[in-house]
Amino acid sequence: MDYQYPISLDWSTEETVDVIKFFESIEKAYEKGIERTELLSAYRRFKEIVPSKAEEKTICNEFEEVSGYSSYRVIKKAKDIEEKQTVKM
């Protein structure tokens, strides 16, 4: 990983750590796979921190620009598959 995660200075340290965990979950989905429940749990926490759809899109687009990983595609796939499956991109 040779990039920085998009973060907001308005977030607390705990919120920043949780957003980074979410982006690490997205990376994991691309690199080796991640349990659907683990991914969606990280996403729910991310949505508590970033409730606005517009802000979510901005942050996720910034992440995709630097990493090449699409948060949108990963979450969409996770929502489309059966429970207790692994999300692998």
C-alpha positions in Angstrom: 0.0 0.0 0.0 1.6 3.2 -1.2 -1.3 5.6 -0.7 -3.1 7.4 2.1 -6.7 6.8 3.1 -9.1 9.6 2.7 -9.9 10.9 6.2 -11.6 14.0 7.7 -10.1 16.1 10.4 -13.6 16.3 11.9 -13.5 12.6 12.9 -12.4 11.5 16.3 -9.4 9.1 16.5 -11.8 6.1 17.0 -13.9 7.2 14.0 -10.7 7.5 11.9 -9.6 4.0 12.9 -13.0 2.6 12.0 -13.0 4.3 8.6 -9.5 2.9 7.9 -10.8 -0.6 9.0 -13.6 -0.2 6.4 -11.1 0.6 3.7 -8.9 -2.3 4.8 -12.0 -4.5 4.4 -12.4 -3.3 0.8 -8.8 -4.1 0.1 -9.2 -7.5 1.6 -12.2 -8.3 -0.6 -10.0 -7.6 -3.6 -6.8 -9.2 -2.4 -7.9 -12.5 -0.7 -11.6 -12.3 0.2 -13.5 -11.3 3.3 -16.5 -12.8 5.1 -19.6 -11.0 4.1 -20.7 -10.4 7.7 -17.3 -8.8 8.6 -17.4 -6.6 5.6 -21.0 -5.4 6.2 -20.3 -4.8 9.8 -17.4 -2.5 8.9 -19.7 -0.8 6.3 -22.4 -0.2 8.9 -19.9 1.5 11.2 -18.6 3.5 8.3 -22.2 4.7 7.6 -22.5 5.8 11.2 -19.5 8.1 10.7 -20.4 9.1 7.2 -24.2 9.1 7.0 -24.5 11.4 4.0 -24.7 9.6 0.6 -22.9 12.5 -1.1 -20.0 12.5 1.5 -19.8 8.7 1.2 -19.5 8.9 -2.6 -16.8 11.6 -2.3 -14.7 9.6 0.2 -15.1 6.3 -1.6 -14.2 7.9 -4.9 -11.1 9.4 -3.4 -10.2 5.9 -2.1 -10.8 4.4 -5.5 -8.6 7.0 -7.2 -5.6 6.2 -5.0 -6.1 2.5 -4.6 -8.0 1.3 -7.7 -10.5 -0.5 -5.4 -14.2 0.3 -5.7 -16.0 0.3 -2.4 -19.3 0.6 -4.3 -18.8 -2.6 -6.2 -17.6 -4.6 -3.2 -20.6 -3.5 -1.0 -23.0 -4.2 -3.9 -21.6 -7.7 -4.3 -21.8 -8.3 -0.6 -25.5 -7.3 -0.5 -26.2 -9.5 -3.5 -24.7 -12.8 -2.2 -26.0 -15.2 0.4 -25.2 -14.9 4.1 -22.1 -16.6 5.3 -20.3 -16.3 2.0 -16.9 -14.8 1.2 -16.8 -11.6 -0.8 -14.0 -11.9 -3.4 -13.5 -9.5 -6.2 
